[in-house]
Amino acid sequence: MGKVPADKVFTAEEAAKFKADVVARDEAKQWRFSGNFNDPTEAVDFVNRDPAQGAGEAIFGVSGDLTPVWIFV
């Protein structure tokens, strides 16, 4: 379901489908920004904490003195 107008009135069936769609979307794994770290070793430590990310499930960037991290969760 795309954008829902603010004045939309749901039937019980539409509301149940909408809720199921939202829950399924939120449970699907996706890339999430996890923050900037001052020290690359802290970024690696964060990614390896339990539960550790698997192979290919972390992206590190370099931005001046910061190390931005994205993880696939």
N, C-alpha and C positions, 0 to 999 in steps of 0.2 A: 504494500500500500504506500503510495507516495505521500505528498503533503496533504494534510487533513485541514479543511477550512475550520476556522474557529467556531462557526455556528453549526457545524455538522452534528446531527443527532444520530447516534448509533442504535441499531437493533442489537439485541442480545447476541445474535449470531455474528454480526459484524464486529462487535466488541471482542468476542472470544477469538475470532480470527486475527484481529489486530494485535491482541496481546500475545498470541502464539507466534506471530511474525516477529514481534519485537524481542521476545525471549530467544527465539532461534537466532536472530541477528546478533544479539548480545553474547550468545554462547559460542558463536563462530569465532575461530581464531583470526586475529588480524594484527597488523603492525600497530604498535603503540609507542609514542614518544615517552621515554622514561627519564629524561632530564639531562642536564649538563653536569659533567664532572670536571673538577680542577686537575685531577691526576688520572692519567690513563689506567694506572694499576687499580685505582678505586673503581673505575668503570668495569674492568674485567672482573674484579671481586664481586661487584653487584650482580653481573650476569651469571656468575658461577655459584651464587648462593642457592640454597635449596628452595624450591626446585630449580635446578640448573637448566639453562636454555640448551636445547639440542643443537647439533651442527646446522649452521645456516639460519639460526633463529635470533641472531643479534647482529645489528649493524652499528659500527662505530664511525663517527665522523671526526674531522679535525677542523676546528674553528678557532684560530688564534690560540689562546691558552686553555680553551675548553674542549672537552670530548663529549659531544652529544651522542646519546645512545637510543636506539630503537630496538624493541624486542617483539617477537611474534608470540602473542599469547591469546 
